[in-house]
Amino acid sequence: MRLAAVRVFVRDLVSAQLFYQQTLGFKLKHGDAGAGYCVFDAGSADLVLESVASDAPEQALVGRFTGLSFVAADIRARHAALSAAGVPFSGAPEQQPWGGWLATLVDPAGNQLQLVQYPG
């Protein structure tokens, strides 16, 4: 088996699509606000953004820690560039006990994602 896709839930798909496509730089594969979803090429798996209706049970999945990490070759430079573009972070990149670095950013829906730089 292999991971095929991950899903992130949002309330405003238009702003989310702009953020993931233009700010984070993911390539849109298909979908749009009219379809209620967008699929982005995120390297080894697809990243799927799904619009959630205001009365849907998935509302509980919007604006939370997602557990998703995206590799950054130079996390300090990527953090600086995204911060300059207005992306909110919970703090500066921090070295982890296992030797790598993490920085947590927040998308327009309040979902928390991480940048990771592996050691060595």
Biopython code that builds the backbone (N, CA, C, O; Angstrom):
import numpy as np
from Bio.PDB.StructureBuilder import StructureBuilder

atoms = [
    (1, "MET", "N", (0.832, -1.186, 0.000)),
    (1, "MET", "CA", (0.000, 0.000, 0.000)),
    (1, "MET", "C", (0.876, 1.249, 0.000)),
    (1, "MET", "O", (2.055, 1.207, 0.350)),
    (2, "ARG", "N", (0.271, 2.344, -0.398)),
    (2, "ARG", "CA", (0.940, 3.642, -0.335)),
    (2, "ARG", "C", (-0.119, 4.707, -0.093)),
    (2, "ARG", "O", (-1.286, 4.531, -0.445)),
    (3, "LEU", "N", (0.291, 5.792, 0.499)),
    (3, "LEU", "CA", (-0.617, 6.904, 0.748)),
    (3, "LEU", "C", (-0.965, 7.554, -0.579)),
    (3, "LEU", "O", (-0.071, 7.924, -1.340)),
    (4, "ALA", "N", (-2.256, 7.698, -0.870)),
    (4, "ALA", "CA", (-2.696, 8.286, -2.133)),
    (4, "ALA", "C", (-3.098, 9.744, -1.984)),
    (4, "ALA", "O", (-2.803, 10.564, -2.854)),
    (5, "ALA", "N", (-3.778, 10.075, -0.875)),
    (5, "ALA", "CA", (-4.281, 11.436, -0.708)),
    (5, "ALA", "C", (-4.531, 11.730, 0.761)),
    (5, "ALA", "O", (-4.752, 10.826, 1.567)),
    (6, "VAL", "N", (-4.493, 13.016, 1.089)),
    (6, "VAL", "CA", (-4.899, 13.496, 2.408)),
    (6, "VAL", "C", (-5.949, 14.573, 2.182)),
    (6, "VAL", "O", (-5.921, 15.279, 1.174)),
    (7, "ARG", "N", (-6.874, 14.694, 3.123)),
    (7, "ARG", "CA", (-7.980, 15.641, 2.990)),
    (7, "ARG", "C", (-7.890, 16.696, 4.078)),
    (7, "ARG", "O", (-7.640, 16.392, 5.244)),
    (8, "VAL", "N", (-8.100, 17.941, 3.671)),
    (8, "VAL", "CA", (-8.142, 19.075, 4.585)),
    (8, "VAL", "C", (-9.486, 19.762, 4.350)),
    (8, "VAL", "O", (-9.863, 20.041, 3.211)),
    (9, "PHE", "N", (-10.197, 20.027, 5.432)),
    (9, "PHE", "CA", (-11.534, 20.600, 5.339)),
    (9, "PHE", "C", (-11.507, 22.101, 5.591)),
    (9, "PHE", "O", (-10.831, 22.577, 6.503)),
    (10, "VAL", "N", (-12.253, 22.844, 4.767)),
    (10, "VAL", "CA", (-12.289, 24.304, 4.834)),
    (10, "VAL", "C", (-13.726, 24.789, 4.678)),
    (10, "VAL", "O", (-14.589, 24.064, 4.183)),
    (11, "ARG", "N", (-13.969, 26.015, 5.105)),
    (11, "ARG", "CA", (-15.288, 26.623, 4.924)),
    (11, "ARG", "C", (-15.339, 27.467, 3.650)),
    (11, "ARG", "O", (-16.367, 27.510, 2.975)),
    (12, "ASP", "N", (-14.244, 28.130, 3.325)),
    (12, "ASP", "CA", (-14.164, 29.020, 2.162)),
    (12, "ASP", "C", (-13.143, 28.439, 1.185)),
    (12, "ASP", "O", (-11.940, 28.664, 1.316)),
    (13, "LEU", "N", (-13.641, 27.697, 0.212)),
    (13, "LEU", "CA", (-12.747, 27.015, -0.723)),
    (13, "LEU", "C", (-12.015, 27.990, -1.647)),
    (13, "LEU", "O", (-10.894, 27.710, -2.071)),
    (14, "VAL", "N", (-12.628, 29.116, -1.959)),
    (14, "VAL", "CA", (-11.974, 30.093, -2.840)),
    (14, "VAL", "C", (-10.693, 30.612, -2.188)),
    (14, "VAL", "O", (-9.636, 30.597, -2.819)),
    (15, "SER", "N", (-10.766, 31.068, -0.941)),
    (15, "SER", "CA", (-9.557, 31.584, -0.278)),
    (15, "SER", "C", (-8.562, 30.466, -0.009)),
    (15, "SER", "O", (-7.352, 30.679, -0.089)),
    (16, "ALA", "N", (-9.061, 29.275, 0.308)),
    (16, "ALA", "CA", (-8.155, 28.148, 0.546)),
    (16, "ALA", "C", (-7.405, 27.772, -0.728)),
    (16, "ALA", "O", (-6.200, 27.521, -0.694)),
    (17, "GLN", "N", (-8.118, 27.733, -1.849)),
    (17, "GLN", "CA", (-7.459, 27.396, -3.115)),
    (17, "GLN", "C", (-6.366, 28.410, -3.436)),
    (17, "GLN", "O", (-5.262, 28.028, -3.824)),
    (18, "LEU", "N", (-6.661, 29.685, -3.278)),
    (18, "LEU", "CA", (-5.650, 30.717, -3.541)),
    (18, "LEU", "C", (-4.435, 30.545, -2.639)),
    (18, "LEU", "O", (-3.298, 30.665, -3.096)),
    (19, "PHE", "N", (-4.671, 30.266, -1.361)),
    (19, "PHE", "CA", (-3.580, 30.097, -0.406)),
    (19, "PHE", "C", (-2.693, 28.910, -0.781)),
    (19, "PHE", "O", (-1.472, 29.051, -0.856)),
    (20, "TYR", "N", (-3.289, 27.755, -1.014)),
    (20, "TYR", "CA", (-2.502, 26.553, -1.289)),
    (20, "TYR", "C", (-1.826, 26.623, -2.662)),
    (20, "TYR", "O", (-0.723, 26.107, -2.839)),
    (21, "GLN", "N", (-2.481, 27.255, -3.619)),
    (21, "GLN", "CA", (-1.930, 27.341, -4.964)),
    (21, "GLN", "C", (-0.922, 28.476, -5.095)),
    (21, "GLN", "O", (0.203, 28.259, -5.546)),
    (22, "GLN", "N", (-1.315, 29.676, -4.707)),
    (22, "GLN", "CA", (-0.447, 30.826, -4.944)),
    (22, "GLN", "C", (0.577, 31.054, -3.837)),
    (22, "GLN", "O", (1.737, 31.355, -4.121)),
    (23, "THR", "N", (0.165, 30.916, -2.591)),
    (23, "THR", "CA", (1.081, 31.202, -1.488)),
    (23, "THR", "C", (2.007, 30.027, -1.196)),
    (23, "THR", "O", (3.219, 30.202, -1.064)),
    (24, "LEU", "N", (1.433, 28.826, -1.096)),
    (24, "LEU", "CA", (2.264, 27.657, -0.795)),
    (24, "LEU", "C", (2.882, 27.035, -2.039)),
    (24, "LEU", "O", (3.876, 26.316, -1.938)),
    (25, "GLY", "N", (2.311, 27.300, -3.210)),
    (25, "GLY", "CA", (2.916, 26.864, -4.467)),
    (25, "GLY", "C", (2.556, 25.466, -4.946)),
    (25, "GLY", "O", (3.267, 24.902, -5.778)),
    (26, "PHE", "N", (1.457, 24.888, -4.434)),
    (26, "PHE", "CA", (1.044, 23.569, -4.910)),
    (26, "PHE", "C", (0.350, 23.692, -6.256)),
    (26, "PHE", "O", (-0.391, 24.646, -6.494)),
    (27, "LYS", "N", (0.591, 22.719, -7.146)),
    (27, "LYS", "CA", (-0.014, 22.719, -8.477)),
    (27, "LYS", "C", (-1.412, 22.102, -8.403)),
    (27, "LYS", "O", (-1.589, 20.989, -7.908)),
    (28, "LEU", "N", (-2.399, 22.848, -8.906)),
    (28, "LEU", "CA", (-3.771, 22.368, -8.954)),
    (28, "LEU", "C", (-3.896, 21.296, -10.038)),
    (28, "LEU", "O", (-3.539, 21.523, -11.195)),
    (29, "LYS", "N", (-4.406, 20.129, -9.648)),
    (29, "LYS", "CA", (-4.618, 19.031, -10.603)),
    (29, "LYS", "C", (-6.027, 19.097, -11.183)),
    (29, "LYS", "O", (-6.208, 18.991, -12.396)),
    (30, "HIS", "N", (-7.025, 19.272, -10.317)),
    (30, "HIS", "CA", (-8.399, 19.432, -10.776)),
    (30, "HIS", "C", (-9.289, 19.863, -9.622)),
    (30, "HIS", "O", (-8.898, 19.832, -8.455)),
    (31, "GLY", "N", (-10.508, 20.267, -9.990)),
    (31, "GLY", "CA", (-11.462, 20.754, -9.006)),
    (31, "GLY", "C", (-11.417, 22.268, -8.884)),
    (31, "GLY", "O", (-10.484, 22.926, -9.345)),
    (32, "ASP", "N", (-12.464, 22.804, -8.243)),
    (32, "ASP", "CA", (-12.553, 24.238, -7.987)),
    (32, "ASP", "C", (-13.695, 24.471, -7.009)),
    (32, "ASP", "O", (-14.342, 23.523, -6.563)),
    (33, "ALA", "N", (-13.937, 25.719, -6.682)),
    (33, "ALA", "CA", (-14.978, 26.046, -5.704)),
    (33, "ALA", "C", (-16.345, 25.541, -6.151)),
    (33, "ALA", "O", (-17.144, 25.110, -5.319)),
    (34, "GLY", "N", (-16.625, 25.587, -7.441)),
    (34, "GLY", "CA", (-17.901, 25.103, -7.949)),
    (34, "GLY", "C", (-18.106, 23.614, -7.721)),
    (34, "GLY", "O", (-19.229, 23.158, -7.506)),
    (35, "ALA", "N", (-17.023, 22.866, -7.769)),
    (35, "ALA", "CA", (-17.092, 21.419, -7.547)),
    (35, "ALA", "C", (-17.108, 21.075, -6.057)),
    (35, "ALA", "O", (-17.500, 19.975, -5.670)),
    (36, "GLY", "N", (-16.677, 22.032, -5.225)),
    (36, "GLY", "CA", (-16.651, 21.795, -3.785)),
    (36, "GLY", "C", (-15.374, 21.154, -3.288)),
    (36, "GLY", "O", (-15.268, 20.799, -2.114)),
    (37, "TYR", "N", (-14.413, 21.005, -4.168)),
    (37, "TYR", "CA", (-13.128, 20.426, -3.779)),
    (37, "TYR", "C", (-12.040, 20.870, -4.752)),
    (37, "TYR", "O", (-12.326, 21.286, -5.874)),
    (38, "CYS", "N", (-10.798, 20.775, -4.309)),
    (38, "CYS", "CA", (-9.631, 21.017, -5.155)),
    (38, "CYS", "C", (-8.614, 19.930, -4.835)),
    (38, "CYS", "O", (-8.430, 19.568, -3.673)),
    (39, "VAL", "N", (-7.961, 19.418, -5.854)),
    (39, "VAL", "CA", (-6.917, 18.418, -5.672)),
    (39, "VAL", "C", (-5.600, 19.021, -6.138)),
    (39, "VAL", "O", (-5.481, 19.498, -7.267)),
    (40, "PHE", "N", (-4.617, 18.992, -5.248)),
    (40, "PHE", "CA", (-3.297, 19.533, -5.546)),
    (40, "PHE", "C", (-2.262, 18.420, -5.564)),
    (40, "PHE", "O", (-2.374, 17.434, -4.834)),
    (41, "ASP", "N", (-1.257, 18.593, -6.406)),
    (41, "ASP", "CA", (-0.121, 17.679, -6.421)),
    (41, "ASP", "C", (0.791, 18.080, -5.261)),
    (41, "ASP", "O", (1.402, 19.148, -5.281)),
    (42, "ALA", "N", (0.875, 17.214, -4.254)),
    (42, "ALA", "CA", (1.711, 17.493, -3.082)),
    (42, "ALA", "C", (2.908, 16.544, -3.030)),
    (42, "ALA", "O", (3.402, 16.218, -1.951)),
    (43, "GLY", "N", (3.362, 16.110, -4.183)),
    (43, "GLY", "CA", (4.526, 15.231, -4.223)),
    (43, "GLY", "C", (4.129, 13.769, -4.205)),
    (43, "GLY", "O", (3.628, 13.247, -5.201)),
    (44, "SER", "N", (4.346, 13.109, -3.089)),
    (44, "SER", "CA", (4.082, 11.671, -3.013)),
    (44, "SER", "C", (2.607, 11.330, -2.823)),
    (44, "SER", "O", (2.237, 10.159, -2.904)),
    (45, "ALA", "N", (1.774, 12.306, -2.578)),
    (45, "ALA", "CA", (0.334, 12.098, -2.404)),
    (45, "ALA", "C", (-0.400, 13.354, -2.855)),
    (45, "ALA", "O", (0.188, 14.431, -2.955)),
    (46, "ASP", "N", (-1.676, 13.202, -3.121)),
    (46, "ASP", "CA", (-2.505, 14.358, -3.458)),
    (46, "ASP", "C", (-2.975, 15.030, -2.173)),
    (46, "ASP", "O", (-3.199, 14.371, -1.158)),
    (47, "LEU", "N", (-3.118, 16.332, -2.231)),
    (47, "LEU", "CA", (-3.689, 17.119, -1.141)),
    (47, "LEU", "C", (-5.069, 17.574, -1.615)),
    (47, "LEU", "O", (-5.189, 18.314, -2.592)),
    (48, "VAL", "N", (-6.099, 17.127, -0.916)),
    (48, "VAL", "CA", (-7.473, 17.431, -1.304)),
    (48, "VAL", "C", (-8.057, 18.426, -0.314)),
    (48, "VAL", "O", (-8.096, 18.168, 0.889)),
    (49, "LEU", "N", (-8.514, 19.569, -0.826)),
    (49, "LEU", "CA", (-9.240, 20.531, -0.010)),
    (49, "LEU", "C", (-10.716, 20.304, -0.267)),
    (49, "LEU", "O", (-11.140, 20.237, -1.421)),
    (50, "GLU", "N", (-11.497, 20.184, 0.780)),
    (50, "GLU", "CA", (-12.932, 19.971, 0.634)),
    (50, "GLU", "C", (-13.701, 21.054, 1.371)),
    (50, "GLU", "O", (-13.414, 21.360, 2.529)),
    (51, "SER", "N", (-14.678, 21.626, 0.688)),
    (51, "SER", "CA", (-15.553, 22.615, 1.295)),
    (51, "SER", "C", (-16.557, 21.901, 2.194)),
    (51, "SER", "O", (-17.115, 20.869, 1.820)),
    (52, "VAL", "N", (-16.780, 22.457, 3.377)),
    (52, "VAL", "CA", (-17.692, 21.859, 4.348)),
    (52, "VAL", "C", (-18.889, 22.782, 4.543)),
    (52, "VAL", "O", (-18.731, 23.971, 4.819)),
    (53, "ALA", "N", (-20.077, 22.225, 4.399)),
    (53, "ALA", "CA", (-21.306, 22.995, 4.613)),
    (53, "ALA", "C", (-21.425, 23.391, 6.078)),
    (53, "ALA", "O", (-20.921, 22.694, 6.959)),
    (54, "SER", "N", (-22.091, 24.506, 6.334)),
    (54, "SER", "CA", (-22.203, 25.028, 7.700)),
    (54, "SER", "C", (-22.922, 24.088, 8.655)),
    (54, "SER", "O", (-22.732, 24.184, 9.868)),
    (55, "ASP", "N", (-23.738, 23.188, 8.141)),
    (55, "ASP", "CA", (-24.459, 22.259, 9.014)),
    (55, "ASP", "C", (-23.900, 20.832, 8.968)),
    (55, "ASP", "O", (-24.510, 19.912, 9.512)),
    (56, "ALA", "N", (-22.755, 20.646, 8.329)),
    (56, "ALA", "CA", (-22.165, 19.312, 8.190)),
    (56, "ALA", "C", (-21.393, 18.913, 9.443)),
    (56, "ALA", "O", (-20.798, 19.768, 10.097)),
    (57, "PRO", "N", (-21.395, 17.632, 9.783)),
    (57, "PRO", "CA", (-20.629, 17.167, 10.945)),
    (57, "PRO", "C", (-19.121, 17.396, 10.791)),
    (57, "PRO", "O", (-18.398, 17.469, 11.785)),
    (58, "GLU", "N", (-18.653, 17.509, 9.551)),
    (58, "GLU", "CA", (-17.225, 17.738, 9.306)),
    (58, "GLU", "C", (-16.766, 19.121, 9.762)),
    (58, "GLU", "O", (-15.568, 19.404, 9.741)),
    (59, "GLN", "N", (-17.698, 19.994, 10.177)),
    (59, "GLN", "CA", (-17.322, 21.303, 10.716)),
    (59, "GLN", "C", (-16.296, 21.150, 11.835)),
    (59, "GLN", "O", (-15.434, 22.011, 12.013)),
    (60, "ALA", "N", (-16.386, 20.061, 12.585)),
    (60, "ALA", "CA", (-15.437, 19.807, 13.683)),
    (60, "ALA", "C", (-14.025, 19.557, 13.167)),
    (60, "ALA", "O", (-13.070, 19.596, 13.943)),
    (61, "LEU", "N", (-13.880, 19.301, 11.871)),
    (61, "LEU", "CA", (-12.568, 19.020, 11.290)),
    (61, "LEU", "C", (-11.922, 20.251, 10.656)),
    (61, "LEU", "O", (-10.825, 20.161, 10.106)),
    (62, "VAL", "N", (-12.590, 21.388, 10.729)),
    (62, "VAL", "CA", (-12.058, 22.639, 10.179)),
    (62, "VAL", "C", (-11.373, 23.410, 11.303)),
    (62, "VAL", "O", (-11.899, 23.511, 12.412)),
    (63, "GLY", "N", (-10.194, 23.952, 11.003)),
    (63, "GLY", "CA", (-9.509, 24.809, 11.962)),
    (63, "GLY", "C", (-8.850, 24.050, 13.093)),
    (63, "GLY", "O", (-8.999, 24.413, 14.260)),
    (64, "ARG", "N", (-8.126, 23.002, 12.759)),
    (64, "ARG", "CA", (-7.489, 22.164, 13.775)),
    (64, "ARG", "C", (-6.077, 21.785, 13.332)),
    (64, "ARG", "O", (-5.664, 22.078, 12.211)),
    (65, "PHE", "N", (-5.356, 21.135, 14.222)),
    (65, "PHE", "CA", (-4.056, 20.584, 13.868)),
    (65, "PHE", "C", (-4.307, 19.397, 12.943)),
    (65, "PHE", "O", (-5.020, 18.462, 13.308)),
    (66, "THR", "N", (-3.725, 19.431, 11.753)),
    (66, "THR", "CA", (-3.988, 18.398, 10.757)),
    (66, "THR", "C", (-3.040, 17.206, 10.858)),
    (66, "THR", "O", (-3.379, 16.101, 10.435)),
    (67, "GLY", "N", (-1.854, 17.434, 11.419)),
    (67, "GLY", "CA", (-0.853, 16.370, 11.441)),
    (67, "GLY", "C", (-0.077, 16.268, 10.140)),
    (67, "GLY", "O", (0.742, 15.362, 9.984)),
    (68, "LEU", "N", (-0.318, 17.184, 9.195)),
    (68, "LEU", "CA", (0.376, 17.150, 7.912)),
    (68, "LEU", "C", (1.671, 17.947, 7.983)),
    (68, "LEU", "O", (1.708, 19.058, 8.511)),
    (69, "SER", "N", (2.723, 17.361, 7.445)),
    (69, "SER", "CA", (4.035, 18.014, 7.414)),
    (69, "SER", "C", (4.537, 18.062, 5.980)),
    (69, "SER", "O", (4.429, 17.080, 5.245)),
    (70, "PHE", "N", (5.082, 19.199, 5.583)),
    (70, "PHE", "CA", (5.618, 19.398, 4.245)),
    (70, "PHE", "C", (7.110, 19.667, 4.349)),
    (70, "PHE", "O", (7.536, 20.522, 5.127)),
    (71, "VAL", "N", (7.896, 18.952, 3.580)),
    (71, "VAL", "CA", (9.351, 19.049, 3.643)),
    (71, "VAL", "C", (9.828, 20.384, 3.084)),
    (71, "VAL", "O", (9.391, 20.826, 2.022)),
    (72, "ALA", "N", (10.722, 21.005, 3.816)),
    (72, "ALA", "CA", (11.400, 22.225, 3.381)),
    (72, "ALA", "C", (12.899, 21.956, 3.435)),
    (72, "ALA", "O", (13.426, 21.576, 4.481)),
    (73, "ALA", "N", (13.579, 22.149, 2.322)),
    (73, "ALA", "CA", (15.020, 21.920, 2.291)),
    (73, "ALA", "C", (15.751, 22.893, 3.212)),
    (73, "ALA", "O", (16.727, 22.528, 3.866)),
    (74, "ASP", "N", (15.266, 24.137, 3.256)),
    (74, "ASP", "CA", (15.821, 25.164, 4.137)),
    (74, "ASP", "C", (14.642, 25.795, 4.870)),
    (74, "ASP", "O", (14.030, 26.744, 4.379)),
    (75, "ILE", "N", (14.333, 25.265, 6.035)),
    (75, "ILE", "CA", (13.122, 25.676, 6.757)),
    (75, "ILE", "C", (13.172, 27.142, 7.181)),
    (75, "ILE", "O", (12.142, 27.815, 7.204)),
    (76, "ARG", "N", (14.352, 27.636, 7.512)),
    (76, "ARG", "CA", (14.445, 29.049, 7.922)),
    (76, "ARG", "C", (14.106, 29.977, 6.751)),
    (76, "ARG", "O", (13.379, 30.956, 6.919)),
    (77, "ALA", "N", (14.630, 29.666, 5.578)),
    (77, "ALA", "CA", (14.355, 30.490, 4.402)),
    (77, "ALA", "C", (12.880, 30.398, 4.004)),
    (77, "ALA", "O", (12.263, 31.405, 3.655)),
    (78, "ARG", "N", (12.320, 29.187, 4.057)),
    (78, "ARG", "CA", (10.906, 29.008, 3.698)),
    (78, "ARG", "C", (10.009, 29.722, 4.701)),
    (78, "ARG", "O", (9.026, 30.356, 4.317)),
    (79, "HIS", "N", (10.344, 29.621, 5.980)),
    (79, "HIS", "CA", (9.594, 30.316, 7.029)),
    (79, "HIS", "C", (9.634, 31.825, 6.792)),
    (79, "HIS", "O", (8.605, 32.496, 6.880)),
    (80, "ALA", "N", (10.809, 32.354, 6.494)),
    (80, "ALA", "CA", (10.957, 33.794, 6.256)),
    (80, "ALA", "C", (10.135, 34.240, 5.046)),
    (80, "ALA", "O", (9.464, 35.271, 5.096)),
    (81, "ALA", "N", (10.186, 33.463, 3.957)),
    (81, "ALA", "CA", (9.458, 33.826, 2.740)),
    (81, "ALA", "C", (7.945, 33.779, 2.974)),
    (81, "ALA", "O", (7.224, 34.686, 2.558)),
    (82, "LEU", "N", (7.467, 32.730, 3.632)),
    (82, "LEU", "CA", (6.029, 32.621, 3.890)),
    (82, "LEU", "C", (5.563, 33.678, 4.884)),
    (82, "LEU", "O", (4.478, 34.238, 4.731)),
    (83, "SER", "N", (6.367, 33.951, 5.891)),
    (83, "SER", "CA", (6.021, 35.001, 6.854)),
    (83, "SER", "C", (5.909, 36.348, 6.154)),
    (83, "SER", "O", (4.990, 37.121, 6.424)),
    (84, "ALA", "N", (6.856, 36.628, 5.245)),
    (84, "ALA", "CA", (6.831, 37.884, 4.488)),
    (84, "ALA", "C", (5.595, 37.963, 3.600)),
    (84, "ALA", "O", (5.120, 39.057, 3.294)),
    (85, "ALA", "N", (5.067, 36.804, 3.182)),
    (85, "ALA", "CA", (3.855, 36.762, 2.354)),
    (85, "ALA", "C", (2.585, 36.826, 3.201)),
    (85, "ALA", "O", (1.475, 36.755, 2.673)),
    (86, "GLY", "N", (2.755, 36.962, 4.523)),
    (86, "GLY", "CA", (1.605, 37.109, 5.404)),
    (86, "GLY", "C", (1.073, 35.829, 6.011)),
    (86, "GLY", "O", (0.017, 35.841, 6.645)),
    (87, "VAL", "N", (1.778, 34.726, 5.832)),
    (87, "VAL", "CA", (1.327, 33.453, 6.407)),
    (87, "VAL", "C", (1.614, 33.465, 7.904)),
    (87, "VAL", "O", (2.751, 33.697, 8.315)),
    (88, "PRO", "N", (0.587, 33.216, 8.725)),
    (88, "PRO", "CA", (0.825, 33.187, 10.173)),
    (88, "PRO", "C", (1.474, 31.870, 10.628)),
    (88, "PRO", "O", (1.098, 30.784, 10.185)),
    (89, "PHE", "N", (2.441, 32.001, 11.511)),
    (89, "PHE", "CA", (3.121, 30.865, 12.123)),
    (89, "PHE", "C", (2.937, 30.957, 13.630)),
    (89, "PHE", "O", (2.755, 32.046, 14.173)),
    (90, "SER", "N", (2.985, 29.820, 14.298)),
    (90, "SER", "CA", (2.890, 29.815, 15.757)),
    (90, "SER", "C", (4.215, 30.229, 16.393)),
    (90, "SER", "O", (4.262, 30.529, 17.586)),
    (91, "GLY", "N", (5.268, 30.247, 15.622)),
    (91, "GLY", "CA", (6.582, 30.652, 16.108)),
    (91, "GLY", "C", (7.626, 30.362, 15.055)),
    (91, "GLY", "O", (7.314, 29.882, 13.965)),
    (92, "ALA", "N", (8.858, 30.655, 15.387)),
    (92, "ALA", "CA", (9.976, 30.389, 14.488)),
    (92, "ALA", "C", (10.252, 28.891, 14.435)),
    (92, "ALA", "O", (9.820, 28.157, 15.324)),
    (93, "PRO", "N", (10.963, 28.423, 13.412)),
    (93, "PRO", "CA", (11.336, 27.008, 13.365)),
    (93, "PRO", "C", (12.115, 26.619, 14.626)),
    (93, "PRO", "O", (12.969, 27.361, 15.110)),
    (94, "GLU", "N", (11.791, 25.435, 15.137)),
    (94, "GLU", "CA", (12.446, 24.936, 16.346)),
    (94, "GLU", "C", (13.076, 23.581, 16.085)),
    (94, "GLU", "O", (12.476, 22.708, 15.458)),
    (95, "GLN", "N", (14.307, 23.422, 16.581)),
    (95, "GLN", "CA", (14.962, 22.127, 16.445)),
    (95, "GLN", "C", (14.318, 21.130, 17.398)),
    (95, "GLN", "O", (14.011, 21.452, 18.546)),
    (96, "GLN", "N", (14.120, 19.918, 16.903)),
    (96, "GLN", "CA", (13.462, 18.861, 17.662)),
    (96, "GLN", "C", (14.491, 17.908, 18.275)),
    (96, "GLN", "O", (15.625, 17.843, 17.801)),
    (97, "PRO", "N", (14.112, 17.174, 19.312)),
    (97, "PRO", "CA", (15.038, 16.229, 19.941)),
    (97, "PRO", "C", (15.618, 15.195, 18.975)),
    (97, "PRO", "O", (16.712, 14.681, 19.207)),
    (98, "TRP", "N", (14.899, 14.887, 17.899)),
    (98, "TRP", "CA", (15.374, 13.900, 16.925)),
    (98, "TRP", "C", (16.304, 14.511, 15.879)),
    (98, "TRP", "O", (16.769, 13.812, 14.978)),
    (99, "GLY", "N", (16.582, 15.832, 15.996)),
    (99, "GLY", "CA", (17.567, 16.483, 15.141)),
    (99, "GLY", "C", (17.005, 17.323, 14.014)),
    (99, "GLY", "O", (17.717, 18.159, 13.458)),
    (100, "GLY", "N", (15.754, 17.126, 13.666)),
    (100, "GLY", "CA", (15.139, 17.919, 12.605)),
    (100, "GLY", "C", (14.558, 19.213, 13.139)),
    (100, "GLY", "O", (14.688, 19.535, 14.320)),
    (101, "TRP", "N", (13.915, 19.949, 12.245)),
    (101, "TRP", "CA", (13.325, 21.243, 12.585)),
    (101, "TRP", "C", (11.852, 21.244, 12.185)),
    (101, "TRP", "O", (11.489, 20.650, 11.170)),
    (102, "LEU", "N", (10.997, 21.909, 12.974)),
    (102, "LEU", "CA", (9.575, 22.049, 12.684)),
    (102, "LEU", "C", (9.135, 23.502, 12.847)),
    (102, "LEU", "O", (9.651, 24.235, 13.691)),
    (103, "ALA", "N", (8.174, 23.896, 12.025)),
    (103, "ALA", "CA", (7.510, 25.193, 12.162)),
    (103, "ALA", "C", (6.048, 24.985, 11.782)),
    (103, "ALA", "O", (5.752, 24.350, 10.770)),
    (104, "THR", "N", (5.138, 25.516, 12.587)),
    (104, "THR", "CA", (3.707, 25.327, 12.355)),
    (104, "THR", "C", (3.097, 26.585, 11.764)),
    (104, "THR", "O", (3.236, 27.675, 12.318)),
    (105, "LEU", "N", (2.414, 26.424, 10.623)),
    (105, "LEU", "CA", (1.739, 27.541, 9.967)),
    (105, "LEU", "C", (0.238, 27.299, 9.997)),
    (105, "LEU", "O", (-0.226, 26.190, 10.264)),
    (106, "VAL", "N", (-0.507, 28.356, 9.717)),
    (106, "VAL", "CA", (-1.967, 28.285, 9.764)),
    (106, "VAL", "C", (-2.536, 28.742, 8.423)),
    (106, "VAL", "O", (-2.169, 29.798, 7.909)),
    (107, "ASP", "N", (-3.445, 27.926, 7.858)),
    (107, "ASP", "CA", (-4.081, 28.292, 6.592)),
    (107, "ASP", "C", (-5.275, 29.221, 6.865)),
    (107, "ASP", "O", (-5.606, 29.452, 8.028)),
    (108, "PRO", "N", (-5.926, 29.757, 5.827)),
    (108, "PRO", "CA", (-7.041, 30.697, 6.040)),
    (108, "PRO", "C", (-8.222, 30.115, 6.827)),
    (108, "PRO", "O", (-9.008, 30.872, 7.397)),
    (109, "ALA", "N", (-8.359, 28.790, 6.868)),
    (109, "ALA", "CA", (-9.453, 28.155, 7.614)),
    (109, "ALA", "C", (-9.066, 27.879, 9.066)),
    (109, "ALA", "O", (-9.885, 27.399, 9.850)),
    (110, "GLY", "N", (-7.819, 28.183, 9.421)),
    (110, "GLY", "CA", (-7.356, 27.913, 10.780)),
    (110, "GLY", "C", (-6.728, 26.543, 10.940)),
    (110, "GLY", "O", (-6.360, 26.159, 12.050)),
    (111, "ASN", "N", (-6.599, 25.795, 9.845)),
    (111, "ASN", "CA", (-5.939, 24.492, 9.910)),
    (111, "ASN", "C", (-4.446, 24.683, 10.118)),
    (111, "ASN", "O", (-3.826, 25.535, 9.481)),
    (112, "GLN", "N", (-3.876, 23.893, 11.006)),
    (112, "GLN", "CA", (-2.449, 23.976, 11.295)),
    (112, "GLN", "C", (-1.704, 22.899, 10.511)),
    (112, "GLN", "O", (-2.056, 21.721, 10.548)),
    (113, "LEU", "N", (-0.675, 23.333, 9.809)),
    (113, "LEU", "CA", (0.192, 22.475, 9.001)),
    (113, "LEU", "C", (1.623, 22.706, 9.464)),
    (113, "LEU", "O", (1.926, 23.734, 10.068)),
    (114, "GLN", "N", (2.487, 21.766, 9.186)),
    (114, "GLN", "CA", (3.875, 21.940, 9.602)),
    (114, "GLN", "C", (4.831, 21.875, 8.430)),
    (114, "GLN", "O", (4.638, 21.121, 7.476)),
    (115, "LEU", "N", (5.875, 22.697, 8.532)),
    (115, "LEU", "CA", (7.046, 22.560, 7.685)),
    (115, "LEU", "C", (8.020, 21.709, 8.470)),
    (115, "LEU", "O", (8.135, 21.860, 9.686)),
    (116, "VAL", "N", (8.720, 20.821, 7.795)),
    (116, "VAL", "CA", (9.713, 19.986, 8.454)),
    (116, "VAL", "C", (11.001, 20.005, 7.643)),
    (116, "VAL", "O", (10.978, 19.936, 6.414)),
    (117, "GLN", "N", (12.107, 20.099, 8.337)),
    (117, "GLN", "CA", (13.417, 19.940, 7.706)),
    (117, "GLN", "C", (14.087, 18.783, 8.436)),
    (117, "GLN", "O", (14.322, 18.845, 9.643)),
    (118, "TYR", "N", (14.390, 17.730, 7.688)),
    (118, "TYR", "CA", (15.005, 16.557, 8.294)),
    (118, "TYR", "C", (16.500, 16.784, 8.521)),
    (118, "TYR", "O", (17.124, 17.557, 7.795)),
    (119, "PRO", "N", (17.074, 16.121, 9.517)),
    (119, "PRO", "CA", (18.500, 16.306, 9.796)),
    (119, "PRO", "C", (19.364, 15.744, 8.683)),
    (119, "PRO", "O", (18.976, 14.822, 7.966)),
    (120, "GLY", "N", (20.549, 16.329, 8.561)),
    (120, "GLY", "CA", (21.549, 15.820, 7.609)),
    (120, "GLY", "C", (21.204, 16.139, 6.221)),
    (120, "GLY", "O", (21.942, 15.781, 5.303)),
]
sb = StructureBuilder()
sb.init_structure("model")
sb.init_model(0)
sb.init_chain("A")
sb.init_seg("    ")
for serial, (resi, resn, name, xyz) in enumerate(atoms, 1):
    if name == "N":
        sb.init_residue(resn, " ", resi, " ")
    sb.init_atom(name, np.array(xyz, "f"), 0.0, 1.0, " ", f" {name:<3s}", serial, name[0])
structure = sb.get_structure()
